[in-house]
Amino acid sequence: MIEKIEITTTSGDVHNFKKGEFSVEAIEIDELRGLIEISYGLTEGGKKYVLIPIQNVEKCEFLDKEITTPNDTSIKTNVKTD
């Protein structure tokens, strides 16, 4: 899950998006469609999306926060008894 992203386009414009700021709900990179998709929360006018074609991106930096859920939550210790 991408938390924040900084995109520099080929025209030199820099765009910053951060999840939770300015109603940004999700940031996704869709390599199949060749788009960076920013989705905003539902407002009275509807849901807003920003689509940036990857071909127009010169540089892209993002923070990817992985959610891990461990299968085994028990505490393991190395104890030797003689």
A tleap script that builds the chain and sets N, CA, C and O, in Angstrom:
source leaprc.protein.ff14SB
mol = sequence {
  NMET ILE GLU LYS ILE GLU ILE THR THR THR
  SER GLY ASP VAL HIE ASN PHE LYS LYS GLY
  GLU PHE SER VAL GLU ALA ILE GLU ILE ASP
  GLU LEU ARG GLY LEU ILE GLU ILE SER TYR
  GLY LEU THR GLU GLY GLY LYS LYS TYR VAL
  LEU ILE PRO ILE GLN ASN VAL GLU LYS CYS
  GLU PHE LEU ASP LYS GLU ILE THR THR PRO
  ASN ASP THR SER ILE LYS THR ASN VAL LYS
  THR CASP
}
set mol.1.N position { 0.849 -1.170 0.000 }
set mol.1.CA position { 0.000 0.000 0.000 }
set mol.1.C position { 0.897 1.237 0.000 }
set mol.1.O position { 1.740 1.400 0.882 }
set mol.2.N position { 0.712 2.092 -0.979 }
set mol.2.CA position { 1.531 3.296 -1.108 }
set mol.2.C position { 0.984 4.372 -0.169 }
set mol.2.O position { -0.197 4.717 -0.227 }
set mol.3.N position { 1.839 4.888 0.683 }
set mol.3.CA position { 1.451 5.916 1.656 }
set mol.3.C position { 1.592 7.325 1.087 }
set mol.3.O position { 0.713 8.166 1.273 }
set mol.4.N position { 2.708 7.578 0.390 }
set mol.4.CA position { 2.893 8.888 -0.223 }
set mol.4.C position { 3.745 8.734 -1.467 }
set mol.4.O position { 4.532 7.796 -1.596 }
set mol.5.N position { 3.565 9.697 -2.399 }
set mol.5.CA position { 4.243 9.613 -3.681 }
set mol.5.C position { 4.600 11.012 -4.156 }
set mol.5.O position { 3.846 11.963 -3.952 }
set mol.6.N position { 5.762 11.124 -4.792 }
set mol.6.CA position { 6.193 12.373 -5.424 }
set mol.6.C position { 6.473 12.054 -6.883 }
set mol.6.O position { 7.298 11.195 -7.193 }
set mol.7.N position { 5.776 12.757 -7.782 }
set mol.7.CA position { 5.873 12.488 -9.207 }
set mol.7.C position { 6.410 13.729 -9.905 }
set mol.7.O position { 5.889 14.830 -9.725 }
set mol.8.N position { 7.462 13.539 -10.706 }
set mol.8.CA position { 7.983 14.603 -11.555 }
set mol.8.C position { 7.649 14.235 -12.989 }
set mol.8.O position { 8.071 13.187 -13.479 }
set mol.9.N position { 6.893 15.090 -13.663 }
set mol.9.CA position { 6.489 14.807 -15.034 }
set mol.9.C position { 7.560 15.264 -16.014 }
set mol.9.O position { 8.489 15.982 -15.645 }
set mol.10.N position { 7.422 14.841 -17.265 }
set mol.10.CA position { 8.394 15.220 -18.296 }
set mol.10.C position { 8.368 16.719 -18.565 }
set mol.10.O position { 9.347 17.267 -19.073 }
set mol.11.N position { 7.271 17.392 -18.237 }
set mol.11.CA position { 7.195 18.852 -18.409 }
set mol.11.C position { 7.854 19.608 -17.259 }
set mol.11.O position { 7.963 20.833 -17.307 }
set mol.12.N position { 8.301 18.880 -16.210 }
set mol.12.CA position { 8.988 19.505 -15.081 }
set mol.12.C position { 8.108 19.780 -13.882 }
set mol.12.O position { 8.604 20.235 -12.851 }
set mol.13.N position { 6.809 19.516 -13.985 }
set mol.13.CA position { 5.905 19.718 -12.851 }
set mol.13.C position { 6.136 18.635 -11.797 }
set mol.13.O position { 6.412 17.481 -12.126 }
set mol.14.N position { 6.020 19.023 -10.537 }
set mol.14.CA position { 6.172 18.085 -9.430 }
set mol.14.C position { 4.850 18.003 -8.681 }
set mol.14.O position { 4.274 19.025 -8.309 }
set mol.15.N position { 4.370 16.781 -8.461 }
set mol.15.CA position { 3.112 16.550 -7.764 }
set mol.15.C position { 3.375 15.664 -6.561 }
set mol.15.O position { 4.067 14.653 -6.672 }
set mol.16.N position { 2.830 16.035 -5.418 }
set mol.16.CA position { 2.954 15.261 -4.180 }
set mol.16.C position { 1.570 14.846 -3.716 }
set mol.16.O position { 0.651 15.663 -3.664 }
set mol.17.N position { 1.428 13.577 -3.381 }
set mol.17.CA position { 0.178 13.057 -2.841 }
set mol.17.C position { 0.520 12.236 -1.610 }
set mol.17.O position { 1.504 11.496 -1.605 }
set mol.18.N position { -0.295 12.364 -0.559 }
set mol.18.CA position { -0.095 11.604 0.670 }
set mol.18.C position { -1.447 11.085 1.133 }
set mol.18.O position { -2.422 11.833 1.202 }
set mol.19.N position { -1.493 9.809 1.446 }
set mol.19.CA position { -2.730 9.200 1.908 }
set mol.19.C position { -3.185 9.885 3.191 }
set mol.19.O position { -2.410 10.029 4.137 }
set mol.20.N position { -4.448 10.307 3.216 }
set mol.20.CA position { -5.001 10.984 4.380 }
set mol.20.C position { -5.008 12.496 4.270 }
set mol.20.O position { -5.780 13.159 4.964 }
set mol.21.N position { -4.161 13.059 3.410 }
set mol.21.CA position { -4.136 14.507 3.214 }
set mol.21.C position { -5.059 14.890 2.071 }
set mol.21.O position { -5.074 14.227 1.034 }
set mol.22.N position { -5.816 15.941 2.249 }
set mol.22.CA position { -6.714 16.467 1.218 }
set mol.22.C position { -7.665 15.391 0.698 }
set mol.22.O position { -7.970 15.356 -0.494 }
set mol.23.N position { -8.127 14.524 1.578 }
set mol.23.CA position { -9.092 13.454 1.275 }
set mol.23.C position { -8.554 12.362 0.367 }
set mol.23.O position { -9.349 11.634 -0.228 }
set mol.24.N position { -7.231 12.211 0.231 }
set mol.24.CA position { -6.669 11.128 -0.579 }
set mol.24.C position { -6.913 9.812 0.157 }
set mol.24.O position { -6.490 9.638 1.300 }
set mol.25.N position { -7.603 8.886 -0.519 }
set mol.25.CA position { -7.909 7.585 0.076 }
set mol.25.C position { -6.933 6.499 -0.340 }
set mol.25.O position { -6.548 5.664 0.478 }
set mol.26.N position { -6.527 6.501 -1.610 }
set mol.26.CA position { -5.665 5.427 -2.105 }
set mol.26.C position { -4.757 5.940 -3.211 }
set mol.26.O position { -5.124 6.826 -3.983 }
set mol.27.N position { -3.559 5.360 -3.268 }
set mol.27.CA position { -2.585 5.651 -4.312 }
set mol.27.C position { -2.157 4.310 -4.886 }
set mol.27.O position { -1.668 3.443 -4.161 }
set mol.28.N position { -2.343 4.140 -6.192 }
set mol.28.CA position { -2.012 2.868 -6.827 }
set mol.28.C position { -1.263 3.102 -8.130 }
set mol.28.O position { -1.492 4.094 -8.822 }
set mol.29.N position { -0.361 2.174 -8.457 }
set mol.29.CA position { 0.325 2.188 -9.742 }
set mol.29.C position { -0.170 0.970 -10.511 }
set mol.29.O position { 0.059 -0.169 -10.105 }
set mol.30.N position { -0.850 1.225 -11.625 }
set mol.30.CA position { -1.392 0.160 -12.462 }
set mol.30.C position { -0.498 0.035 -13.690 }
set mol.30.O position { -0.647 0.780 -14.659 }
set mol.31.N position { 0.429 -0.915 -13.638 }
set mol.31.CA position { 1.376 -1.082 -14.732 }
set mol.31.C position { 0.709 -1.630 -15.986 }
set mol.31.O position { 1.168 -1.344 -17.091 }
set mol.32.N position { -0.355 -2.404 -15.848 }
set mol.32.CA position { -1.051 -2.959 -17.010 }
set mol.32.C position { -1.705 -1.863 -17.849 }
set mol.32.O position { -1.629 -1.883 -19.078 }
set mol.33.N position { -2.345 -0.911 -17.178 }
set mol.33.CA position { -2.984 0.199 -17.889 }
set mol.33.C position { -2.020 1.361 -18.113 }
set mol.33.O position { -2.323 2.276 -18.879 }
set mol.34.N position { -0.861 1.334 -17.453 }
set mol.34.CA position { 0.125 2.399 -17.613 }
set mol.34.C position { -0.270 3.695 -16.936 }
set mol.34.O position { -0.043 4.780 -17.470 }
set mol.35.N position { -0.876 3.573 -15.728 }
set mol.35.CA position { -1.376 4.747 -15.018 }
set mol.35.C position { -0.967 4.747 -13.554 }
set mol.35.O position { -0.807 3.693 -12.938 }
set mol.36.N position { -0.803 5.937 -13.012 }
set mol.36.CA position { -0.731 6.136 -11.578 }
set mol.36.C position { -2.090 6.706 -11.200 }
set mol.36.O position { -2.506 7.734 -11.735 }
set mol.37.N position { -2.785 6.041 -10.279 }
set mol.37.CA position { -4.154 6.429 -9.934 }
set mol.37.C position { -4.220 6.917 -8.487 }
set mol.37.O position { -3.824 6.213 -7.558 }
set mol.38.N position { -4.730 8.140 -8.322 }
set mol.38.CA position { -4.948 8.730 -7.008 }
set mol.38.C position { -6.467 8.845 -6.838 }
set mol.38.O position { -7.134 9.479 -7.655 }
set mol.39.N position { -7.015 8.233 -5.781 }
set mol.39.CA position { -8.461 8.333 -5.567 }
set mol.39.C position { -8.738 9.100 -4.275 }
set mol.39.O position { -8.098 8.897 -3.243 }
set mol.40.N position { -9.716 9.982 -4.385 }
set mol.40.CA position { -10.115 10.832 -3.275 }
set mol.40.C position { -11.412 10.320 -2.674 }
set mol.40.O position { -12.118 9.525 -3.293 }
set mol.41.N position { -11.724 10.773 -1.474 }
set mol.41.CA position { -12.946 10.383 -0.784 }
set mol.41.C position { -14.195 10.902 -1.466 }
set mol.41.O position { -14.137 11.785 -2.322 }
set mol.42.N position { -15.312 10.345 -1.076 }
set mol.42.CA position { -16.606 10.720 -1.627 }
set mol.42.C position { -17.000 12.102 -1.114 }
set mol.42.O position { -16.973 12.362 0.089 }
set mol.43.N position { -17.362 12.974 -2.037 }
set mol.43.CA position { -17.837 14.313 -1.684 }
set mol.43.C position { -19.242 14.484 -2.247 }
set mol.43.O position { -19.785 13.566 -2.862 }
set mol.44.N position { -19.825 15.649 -2.039 }
set mol.44.CA position { -21.178 15.869 -2.539 }
set mol.44.C position { -21.221 15.854 -4.072 }
set mol.44.O position { -22.277 15.623 -4.660 }
set mol.45.N position { -20.100 16.096 -4.705 }
set mol.45.CA position { -20.040 16.086 -6.169 }
set mol.45.C position { -19.715 14.720 -6.739 }
set mol.45.O position { -19.773 14.535 -7.954 }
set mol.46.N position { -19.373 13.759 -5.895 }
set mol.46.CA position { -19.005 12.423 -6.349 }
set mol.46.C position { -17.597 12.065 -5.903 }
set mol.46.O position { -17.018 12.730 -5.044 }
set mol.47.N position { -17.057 11.020 -6.490 }
set mol.47.CA position { -15.722 10.559 -6.153 }
set mol.47.C position { -14.741 11.075 -7.202 }
set mol.47.O position { -15.012 11.003 -8.400 }
set mol.48.N position { -13.601 11.594 -6.747 }
set mol.48.CA position { -12.624 12.198 -7.645 }
set mol.48.C position { -11.427 11.266 -7.814 }
set mol.48.O position { -10.950 10.656 -6.857 }
set mol.49.N position { -10.957 11.174 -9.056 }
set mol.49.CA position { -9.765 10.395 -9.376 }
set mol.49.C position { -8.796 11.267 -10.153 }
set mol.49.O position { -9.209 12.109 -10.950 }
set mol.50.N position { -7.505 11.064 -9.918 }
set mol.50.CA position { -6.462 11.690 -10.719 }
set mol.50.C position { -5.712 10.540 -11.380 }
set mol.50.O position { -5.212 9.643 -10.701 }
set mol.51.N position { -5.636 10.572 -12.717 }
set mol.51.CA position { -4.934 9.544 -13.475 }
set mol.51.C position { -3.747 10.195 -14.173 }
set mol.51.O position { -3.912 11.141 -14.943 }
set mol.52.N position { -2.553 9.684 -13.899 }
set mol.52.CA position { -1.339 10.217 -14.507 }
set mol.52.C position { -0.724 9.110 -15.349 }
set mol.52.O position { -0.342 8.072 -14.809 }
set mol.53.N position { -0.619 9.306 -16.672 }
set mol.53.CA position { 0.002 8.289 -17.519 }
set mol.53.C position { 1.476 8.111 -17.176 }
set mol.53.O position { 2.210 9.090 -17.041 }
set mol.54.N position { 1.906 6.868 -17.035 }
set mol.54.CA position { 3.302 6.578 -16.680 }
set mol.54.C position { 4.254 7.113 -17.751 }
set mol.54.O position { 5.383 7.488 -17.434 }
set mol.55.N position { 3.822 7.155 -18.999 }
set mol.55.CA position { 4.682 7.653 -20.074 }
set mol.55.C position { 5.025 9.127 -19.898 }
set mol.55.O position { 6.008 9.594 -20.473 }
set mol.56.N position { 4.240 9.876 -19.115 }
set mol.56.CA position { 4.501 11.296 -18.857 }
set mol.56.C position { 5.320 11.523 -17.596 }
set mol.56.O position { 5.588 12.667 -17.228 }
set mol.57.N position { 5.722 10.439 -16.929 }
set mol.57.CA position { 6.451 10.548 -15.667 }
set mol.57.C position { 7.950 10.406 -15.924 }
set mol.57.O position { 8.412 9.424 -16.504 }
set mol.58.N position { 8.694 11.419 -15.473 }
set mol.58.CA position { 10.150 11.372 -15.596 }
set mol.58.C position { 10.766 10.695 -14.369 }
set mol.58.O position { 11.720 9.925 -14.479 }
set mol.59.N position { 10.197 11.002 -13.194 }
set mol.59.CA position { 10.729 10.470 -11.938 }
set mol.59.C position { 9.570 10.240 -10.981 }
set mol.59.O position { 8.634 11.036 -10.912 }
set mol.60.N position { 9.650 9.135 -10.245 }
set mol.60.CA position { 8.593 8.803 -9.299 }
set mol.60.C position { 9.226 8.213 -8.046 }
set mol.60.O position { 9.946 7.217 -8.117 }
set mol.61.N position { 8.958 8.826 -6.908 }
set mol.61.CA position { 9.430 8.312 -5.620 }
set mol.61.C position { 8.217 8.086 -4.746 }
set mol.61.O position { 7.334 8.940 -4.661 }
set mol.62.N position { 8.174 6.915 -4.086 }
set mol.62.CA position { 7.034 6.648 -3.219 }
set mol.62.C position { 7.444 5.811 -2.029 }
set mol.62.O position { 8.460 5.116 -2.050 }
set mol.63.N position { 6.627 5.893 -0.984 }
set mol.63.CA position { 6.809 5.128 0.238 }
set mol.63.C position { 5.762 4.033 0.239 }
set mol.63.O position { 4.563 4.304 0.298 }
set mol.64.N position { 6.222 2.795 0.173 }
set mol.64.CA position { 5.337 1.642 0.119 }
set mol.64.C position { 5.318 0.994 1.499 }
set mol.64.O position { 6.338 0.490 1.969 }
set mol.65.N position { 4.168 1.009 2.136 }
set mol.65.CA position { 4.031 0.449 3.479 }
set mol.65.C position { 3.399 -0.930 3.357 }
set mol.65.O position { 2.239 -1.056 2.967 }
set mol.66.N position { 4.166 -1.960 3.692 }
set mol.66.CA position { 3.659 -3.316 3.607 }
set mol.66.C position { 2.974 -3.703 4.904 }
set mol.66.O position { 3.463 -3.416 5.996 }
set mol.67.N position { 1.845 -4.352 4.763 }
set mol.67.CA position { 1.117 -4.849 5.925 }
set mol.67.C position { 1.428 -6.327 6.047 }
set mol.67.O position { 1.137 -7.111 5.144 }
set mol.68.N position { 2.017 -6.700 7.158 }
set mol.68.CA position { 2.341 -8.108 7.369 }
set mol.68.C position { 1.552 -8.621 8.560 }
set mol.68.O position { 1.422 -7.945 9.580 }
set mol.69.N position { 1.039 -9.805 8.412 }
set mol.69.CA position { 0.334 -10.449 9.517 }
set mol.69.C position { 1.040 -11.770 9.783 }
set mol.69.O position { 0.927 -12.707 8.992 }
set mol.70.N position { 1.756 -11.847 10.871 }
set mol.70.CA position { 2.488 -13.083 11.162 }
set mol.70.C position { 1.530 -14.244 11.434 }
set mol.70.O position { 0.489 -14.082 12.072 }
set mol.71.N position { 1.913 -15.412 10.932 }
set mol.71.CA position { 1.099 -16.607 11.140 }
set mol.71.C position { 1.228 -17.122 12.565 }
set mol.71.O position { 0.256 -17.595 13.155 }
set mol.72.N position { 2.416 -17.029 13.106 }
set mol.72.CA position { 2.663 -17.526 14.454 }
set mol.72.C position { 2.991 -16.345 15.349 }
set mol.72.O position { 4.016 -15.689 15.164 }
set mol.73.N position { 2.132 -16.070 16.313 }
set mol.73.CA position { 2.336 -14.929 17.201 }
set mol.73.C position { 2.956 -15.312 18.538 }
set mol.73.O position { 3.072 -14.479 19.436 }
set mol.74.N position { 3.351 -16.563 18.665 }
set mol.74.CA position { 3.935 -16.984 19.949 }
set mol.74.C position { 5.379 -16.475 20.044 }
set mol.74.O position { 6.049 -16.251 19.035 }
set mol.75.N position { 5.825 -16.304 21.266 }
set mol.75.CA position { 7.180 -15.826 21.528 }
set mol.75.C position { 8.102 -17.036 21.612 }
set mol.75.O position { 7.852 -17.978 22.364 }
set mol.76.N position { 9.165 -16.990 20.829 }
set mol.76.CA position { 10.105 -18.113 20.810 }
set mol.76.C position { 11.399 -17.683 21.481 }
set mol.76.O position { 11.912 -16.594 21.226 }
set mol.77.N position { 11.921 -18.551 22.341 }
set mol.77.CA position { 13.187 -18.279 22.986 }
set mol.77.C position { 14.052 -19.521 22.880 }
set mol.77.O position { 13.550 -20.643 22.800 }
set mol.78.N position { 15.336 -19.308 22.882 }
set mol.78.CA position { 16.290 -20.422 22.851 }
set mol.78.C position { 16.706 -20.751 24.280 }
set mol.78.O position { 17.493 -20.026 24.888 }
set mol.79.N position { 16.178 -21.837 24.805 }
set mol.79.CA position { 16.483 -22.255 26.165 }
set mol.79.C position { 17.084 -23.659 26.099 }
set mol.79.O position { 16.491 -24.580 25.537 }
set mol.80.N position { 18.268 -23.801 26.681 }
set mol.80.CA position { 18.916 -25.117 26.716 }
set mol.80.C position { 18.912 -25.612 28.152 }
set mol.80.O position { 19.301 -24.893 29.073 }
set mol.81.N position { 18.477 -26.824 28.326 }
set mol.81.CA position { 18.506 -27.437 29.655 }
set mol.81.C position { 19.410 -28.655 29.598 }
set mol.81.O position { 19.298 -29.467 28.680 }
set mol.82.N position { 20.294 -28.789 30.557 }
set mol.82.CA position { 21.225 -29.926 30.602 }
set mol.82.C position { 20.894 -30.854 31.744 }
set mol.82.O position { 21.572 -31.864 31.934 }
savepdb mol mol.pdb
quit
